[in-house]
Amino acid sequence: MPEYLVEPFDTGPGGLESMQAFINEKAAEGYALAQAVPREDYHWVLLFKR
């Protein structure tokens, strides 16, 4: 498995709760959130490290 994982993410108008659920899913796979980079509107780029 790769040491780093880059995932685009769109929170939508529902807010950051969906992002937290996604981060928890990746944590269950063995990845820790290293950085969250905001883009425009509801778009983010999430960087995970194993």
C-alpha angles and dihedrals in degrees: 000000000000119000092224130037126193116199128180111218135190114200093188121200090308092082136226097321090087090051091052090052090051091049089051090052091053090047088056087055090054101263126125122205108253100175142352114209116196118221127177123324109329097348123115138170112220120201117200131188126204 
